[in-house]
Amino acid sequence: MSENSQFRFPGATGVGSLPGADTREAAKTATGSFEDFPFLPELPARGPGADMIGRTAGMLVELYARVEPSGWRIGDRPGRDTRRARSWLREDLDALEEFTQGHEGDLKVQAVGPWTLAAALELKNGEAALSDPGACRDLAASLAEGLRQHLDEVRRRVPGARVVLQLDEPSLTAVLRGQVRTASGYRTHRAVDRQIVEATLRDVVGAHGGGPVVVHSCAPDVPFALLRRAGAAAVSFDFALLTERDDEAIGEAVEGGTRLFAGVVPGTDTPLSDPAGSVMGVRTLWRRLGLRPGLLAEAVTVTPACGLAGASPAYARQVLAHCVRAARSLADNPE
């Protein structure tokens, strides 16, 4: 078993974003839905600085970003956009602290990983930071230091928690394949060497000082083996995007002690099946891989397929409760 097998996670949690702009209501929902594994909600509907890129850009140390018509761009000094992102994060932490009084156990916080950040943040010339290896290194180092400070702050506010860090990397596959478009849109940036991608991720994962890190991507072809080698204790993904090509990598991950955060519940409003039906595909995968049914509850955490920012508030609450019931179904009836 790998070193990641030391980490055990509860059966269900959320991915990160929720609809609306009410910080306290979001914290109440995220903590009340998952007593065993609450998470710090993100509310991108509030505007720039509350979106995933802007929120993480606000965590950077000695690097700053501002909003341009084309997106977030690295600048020389902290401006209004940086201050707004940091203010909203403090507001979210205040609400989380209020609703996690006395909490002991897992608590998840999310930030954008180094490669999705490099693909999204622009340099002064308008091209993505991804175009410049030196900028990528500086960005990853700044992110790692910012995450250390952020995680320290969360631990200070919720001292009984084991803080779990989730790195959102939806652009990772595109970075590896050279599919990230240039500013003109006519070309793509060169694929980044897999060893460099892995080493950079390992450095940022290390910012948690040995604590558990989940890497999340709701894109197809998640590089499970690379993420495991980079030190991820768990991989979070949209279960509907798996194909049988992923079987071997998933089997190796489970046998190596890596937890699967299986996104099995749609993230936008749709009629939901019964909880057992939502995890039927997970049971089918298990049988196909020849894995022991009793391992299911140890190896799988049930989540929505992706963030819930595009859902209605009522549906978002329904989905989170549904994930808890689906996880219970897996644990009670693994076969």
C-alpha positions in Angstrom: 0.0 0.0 0.0 1.2 3.6 -0.7 1.7 6.3 1.9 -1.7 7.6 0.9 -3.4 4.6 2.4 -2.9 6.3 5.8 -5.7 8.7 4.9 -9.4 7.6 5.4 -12.2 10.0 4.3 -15.9 10.0 5.1 -18.4 8.8 2.6 -19.6 12.0 1.0 -18.8 15.7 0.5 -19.3 18.6 -1.9 -17.0 19.7 -4.7 -16.7 23.5 -3.9 -19.0 26.0 -5.5 -22.6 26.7 -4.5 -25.3 29.0 -6.1 -26.2 32.4 -4.8 -24.3 35.1 -2.9 -25.3 34.5 0.8 -22.2 33.5 2.6 -23.8 32.4 5.8 -26.5 30.4 4.1 -23.8 28.7 2.0 -21.7 27.8 5.0 -24.8 26.5 6.8 -25.7 24.3 3.8 -22.1 23.0 3.4 -21.7 22.2 7.1 -25.2 21.0 7.8 -25.3 18.6 4.8 -22.0 16.9 5.7 -21.5 16.7 9.4 -18.5 14.3 8.9 -16.9 16.1 5.9 -18.0 19.8 5.5 -16.3 22.1 3.0 -15.6 25.8 2.6 -18.1 26.9 -0.1 -17.3 29.1 -3.1 -19.9 31.6 -4.4 -18.8 32.7 -7.9 -22.1 34.5 -8.5 -20.8 37.4 -6.4 -18.6 38.3 -9.3 -14.8 38.7 -10.1 -12.7 37.6 -7.1 -15.3 35.1 -6.0 -14.7 33.0 -9.2 -12.2 30.1 -8.8 -9.3 31.8 -10.6 -9.8 35.2 -8.9 -10.2 33.6 -5.5 -7.0 31.6 -5.8 -5.1 34.6 -7.4 -6.0 36.5 -4.2 -4.1 33.8 -2.1 -0.9 34.3 -4.1 2.1 35.7 -2.2 4.0 38.6 -3.9 2.1 38.1 -7.1 -1.1 40.0 -7.8 -3.8 39.8 -10.5 -6.4 42.2 -11.8 -9.4 41.7 -14.1 -9.1 42.7 -17.8 -11.7 42.2 -20.5 -9.9 39.0 -21.5 -9.7 37.6 -18.0 -7.3 37.7 -15.0 -3.9 39.3 -15.6 -0.8 39.4 -13.4 0.1 42.9 -12.3 2.7 44.7 -10.2 0.7 45.6 -7.1 -2.4 44.6 -5.2 -5.4 46.5 -6.6 -9.2 46.6 -6.0 -9.7 43.1 -7.5 -7.1 41.5 -5.2 -8.6 43.3 -2.2 -12.1 42.2 -3.1 -11.0 38.5 -3.5 -9.3 38.5 -0.1 -12.2 40.3 1.5 -14.7 37.7 0.3 -12.4 34.8 1.4 -12.2 36.3 4.9 -16.0 36.6 4.9 -16.3 33.0 3.9 -13.9 31.9 6.6 -15.8 33.9 9.2 -19.0 32.1 8.2 -17.3 28.7 8.2 -15.9 29.3 11.6 -19.3 30.2 12.9 -20.9 27.0 11.7 -18.0 24.6 12.6 -17.7 25.4 16.3 -16.5 22.3 18.1 -16.1 20.4 14.8 -13.6 17.6 15.0 -12.8 15.6 11.9 -12.3 16.3 8.2 -12.8 19.8 6.7 -12.2 20.4 3.0 -11.0 23.7 1.4 -10.4 24.2 -2.3 -8.0 26.2 -4.5 -7.0 26.1 -8.1 -3.9 24.0 -8.9 -0.8 25.4 -10.5 -1.4 24.2 -14.0 -5.0 25.4 -14.4 -3.8 28.7 -12.8 -1.0 28.9 -15.3 -3.4 28.3 -18.2 -5.9 30.9 -17.0 -3.7 33.8 -15.7 -2.3 36.2 -18.3 1.1 37.8 -18.3 1.5 41.5 -19.2 1.7 40.6 -22.9 -1.7 39.0 -22.8 -0.5 35.4 -23.2 -1.1 32.8 -20.5 1.6 32.3 -17.9 1.7 28.7 -19.3 3.7 30.2 -22.3 6.7 31.0 -20.0 8.4 28.3 -17.9 9.9 30.8 -15.6 6.5 32.4 -14.9 5.1 28.9 -14.3 7.8 28.3 -11.6 7.2 31.7 -10.0 3.4 31.1 -10.0 3.7 27.6 -8.4 6.1 28.9 -5.7 3.8 31.8 -4.9 0.8 29.5 -4.8 2.5 27.0 -2.5 3.4 29.8 0.0 -0.1 31.3 -0.2 -1.7 27.9 0.4 0.5 27.4 3.5 -0.7 30.6 4.9 -4.4 29.9 4.0 -4.2 26.4 5.6 -2.7 27.8 8.7 -5.5 30.3 8.9 -8.2 27.5 8.5 -6.5 25.4 11.2 -6.4 28.4 13.5 -10.1 29.1 13.0 -11.2 25.4 13.2 -8.6 23.9 15.6 -10.3 20.5 15.8 -10.3 19.8 12.1 -8.1 17.7 9.9 -7.9 20.1 6.9 -8.1 18.4 3.5 -6.8 20.5 0.6 -8.5 20.1 -2.8 -6.6 21.4 -5.8 -8.9 22.1 -8.8 -7.1 21.1 -12.1 -9.7 21.0 -14.8 -7.2 22.2 -17.4 -4.5 19.7 -16.5 -5.2 17.3 -19.4 -5.2 20.1 -21.9 -1.9 21.3 -20.5 -0.4 17.8 -20.9 -1.7 17.5 -24.5 -0.9 21.0 -25.7 -4.5 22.0 -26.1 -4.6 25.3 -24.3 -5.2 28.0 -26.9 -3.0 31.1 -27.2 -4.4 34.6 -26.9 -5.1 34.8 -30.6 -7.0 31.6 -30.6 -5.3 30.4 -33.7 -2.6 28.3 -32.0 -2.1 26.2 -28.9 0.6 26.4 -26.3 3.2 23.6 -26.4 2.5 20.6 -24.2 4.3 20.7 -20.9 6.6 17.8 -20.2 4.9 15.3 -17.9 7.8 15.2 -15.5 7.7 19.0 -15.0 3.9 18.8 -14.5 4.4 16.1 -11.9 7.2 17.8 -10.1 5.4 21.1 -9.9 2.3 19.4 -8.6 4.3 17.5 -6.0 5.8 20.8 -4.8 2.4 22.4 -4.4 0.9 19.3 -2.7 3.8 19.5 -0.3 2.6 22.9 0.8 0.1 21.0 3.0 3.0 19.6 5.0 2.0 15.9 4.7 -1.7 16.6 5.1 -4.2 15.0 2.7 -4.6 16.5 -0.8 -7.3 15.8 -3.3 -6.9 16.7 -6.9 -10.2 17.5 -8.7 -10.9 17.5 -12.4 -14.2 17.3 -14.1 -12.6 17.0 -17.6 -12.2 13.7 -19.4 -9.0 11.5 -19.2 -7.9 12.4 -15.7 -4.2 11.4 -15.4 -4.7 9.2 -12.3 -1.2 7.7 -12.3 0.5 11.1 -12.6 -1.6 12.5 -9.7 -0.8 9.5 -7.5 3.0 9.9 -8.1 2.7 13.7 -7.3 1.4 12.8 -3.9 -2.4 13.1 -4.2 -4.2 11.1 -1.5 -7.4 11.2 -3.5 -8.5 12.0 -7.0 -11.9 13.7 -7.6 -13.6 13.3 -11.0 -16.8 13.2 -13.0 -17.8 9.5 -13.0 -19.8 9.9 -16.2 -16.7 10.7 -18.1 -14.9 7.5 -17.3 -14.3 4.9 -20.0 -13.0 1.4 -19.9 -9.6 2.9 -20.9 -9.4 4.2 -17.3 -10.0 0.8 -15.7 -6.3 -0.1 -15.2 -5.3 3.2 -13.8 -8.3 3.2 -11.4 -7.6 -0.4 -10.3 -4.0 0.5 -9.5 -5.0 3.7 -7.7 -7.4 1.8 -5.4 -4.9 -1.0 -4.7 -2.3 1.6 -4.0 -4.5 3.2 -1.3 -5.6 6.3 -3.3 -9.2 7.4 -2.5 -11.7 8.0 -5.3 -14.0 11.0 -5.0 -16.6 9.8 -7.5 -18.8 12.6 -8.9 -22.0 10.6 -9.5 -24.8 13.2 -9.1 -25.4 15.8 -11.9 -24.3 19.3 -11.0 -27.2 21.2 -12.7 -31.0 20.7 -12.1 -32.3 17.4 -13.3 -34.5 14.7 -11.9 -32.5 12.5 -9.5 -32.6 8.7 -9.4 -32.9 6.9 -6.1 -29.6 7.0 -4.1 -28.8 3.3 -4.9 -29.2 4.1 -8.6 -26.8 7.0 -8.4 -24.0 4.6 -7.4 -24.9 1.6 -9.5 -22.1 2.5 -12.0 -19.6 2.5 -9.1 -20.7 -1.1 -8.2 -20.5 -2.1 -11.8 -16.9 -0.7 -12.1 -15.9 -2.6 -9.0 -17.2 -5.9 -10.4 -15.4 -5.2 -13.7 -12.1 -4.6 -11.9 -12.5 -7.6 -9.7 -12.2 -5.6 -6.5 -13.5 -6.7 -3.2 -17.0 -5.2 -2.6 -16.1 -4.6 1.1 -13.5 -2.1 -0.1 -16.0 0.2 -1.6 -16.8 2.3 1.5 -13.1 2.5 2.3 -12.1 3.6 -1.2 -15.0 5.8 -2.5 -16.3 9.2 -1.4 -19.5 10.3 -3.2 -19.7 13.8 -4.5 -21.6 15.9 -7.1 -20.1 15.6 -10.6 -18.7 19.1 -10.4 -19.4 22.4 -8.6 -23.0 23.4 -8.1 -22.7 27.1 -9.0 -25.0 26.6 -12.0 -27.7 24.8 -10.0 -30.8 26.3 -8.3 -30.4 26.7 -4.5 -33.1 24.1 -3.9 -31.5 21.6 -6.2 -28.0 22.2 -4.7 -29.3 21.3 -1.2 -31.1 18.3 -2.6 -27.9 17.1 -4.3 -25.8 17.3 -1.2 -28.3 15.3 0.8 -28.6 12.8 -2.0 -24.8 12.3 -1.9 -25.0 11.4 1.8 -27.7 8.8 1.1 -25.9 7.4 -1.9 -22.7 6.9 0.2 -24.8 5.2 2.8 -26.2 2.9 0.1 -22.7 1.9 -1.0 -21.6 1.2 2.6 -24.7 -0.8 3.5 -25.0 -2.8 0.2 -21.6 -2.9 -1.4 -22.7 -5.7 -3.8 
